Amino acid sequence: MKESISRYAAGEHYPEQLYRLMDLGKEIGVQVSEDYYALPHEAYSARRESRDYRKGFAGNLIGQILSSEPSTQGWVHRAEALHIVSVPLLGEADPEELMALLGPALDVLLQRRRETPELHRYCALLLRTVSLTASKLDRYGEAFFWMNKAHAQLTAAPRKRTAILVAEAWQQTYLQECGQLSRNVEAALIEQNRLVTAQNLFGRRPNRILNAREKNSLRVVARAAAESGRRAVSLIEFVRNEEGLPSTADGESRRLSVGSWYITCNIMYMRALLLAGLVELCVGADPSPFLRSVPSLWATVIEQSPEPSGHVNSTLTQENRMDLTRNGLLWAFLHGGDHPYVPSIRAPIKAGVPEYLHSSPDLRLDTIECAHEIAKAKHNAGILDNLAHVDTYRLLVDRSGSGPKGYDAWVTERHTRLGSVIDVNDPSREMRTVGSPTLHYLHTSAFMVRNSQRYNSVLRDCDYD
């Protein structure tokens, strides 16, 4: 994204990745309309096609953006279509490749904002996507840099008739920031040395200690993650109450939000709160301001309840269930094995919620079943599989209680099973590892969080380096 805009606008040089995708599009007959009104609808159609079709569509669309004259109409529709098709590519394209593709197109779109103010919203969403690609590479300082750029675009966006549309973009930006900051905290808490990770499969326990600087940085980033999640939930509640959250995006009204956002947002906020509570305990502080909201959020996610007009009660996806399971495990290990959900007569449980996530005869979470469900879905248990520091390990052991469902027994059982089913030379498939200096990135992120001044209200009592 450091390239001069004139090079791309003149068509003198495109990224090599773009040529490849444009050729792919030609091979499989991808069509990108010259009628810009049709582009968002074509992008939604591309999301239902194959991965290669989406890549070809994205390549042709980016080529169209780069070759268009400045006076060409339809910049908003092109930007909207690029956002729509780039979202699924986040999980399908190499992060470096996707960043190289989006960068030049973003350069062009950013140049058109003055004549087309609505582009601020889509530029923010595309910058959010670029930020996520950096996060996937565990480059958290860079991720936060691009997220700052996204916030700047939304601050400049017009507020009149598009209040709901801008709220949707703000919501997605804050939610992504919540996820990235939470991931940064998790990456700093897990073992980064792959040799040591392999040794963990044979019963090795963490022996490193979090130093004061690491604790300070963790606290800053974890609190910012929780606050970002709170703002995202507040915004999705606003959109839901004002205009509802349909089952599919409404391309005609330019609405992007759907009912599934509501579930995802509450689960991600819950994850951030649990991490913030864990970090507060690590520094000897009171975790209750963060943990007390978790049971009500859990109920919001799994209970069927009356909804405002235009909102659908979405069912949980497999990804939702696994995220909720990891949240439940961390809650249980911080609360003596208790289940985060206390059954009530308030509302029935949504279809598709597994029994272990809402029911227990003794009000305890079945942590062993949680581990087996995670493994069956070929997911990992996040930080709980592979803690790096004795501080967090002892804290979870002490707070989870003794017996087969306590953390010490749970991790022994899980590591014993993992040791027999995965390659100890490459444990990353089931035990999350990070091949980069994440503690350095953690300190950088904490510095950038403070400098952004977005989260000053929750950082007043944090020690600074």
Summary of the structure (lengths in Angstrom):
residues: 465
radius of gyration: 22.8
end to end distance: 31.5
largest distance: 70.1
contacts: 1562
relative contact order: 0.10
helix: 64%
strand: 2%
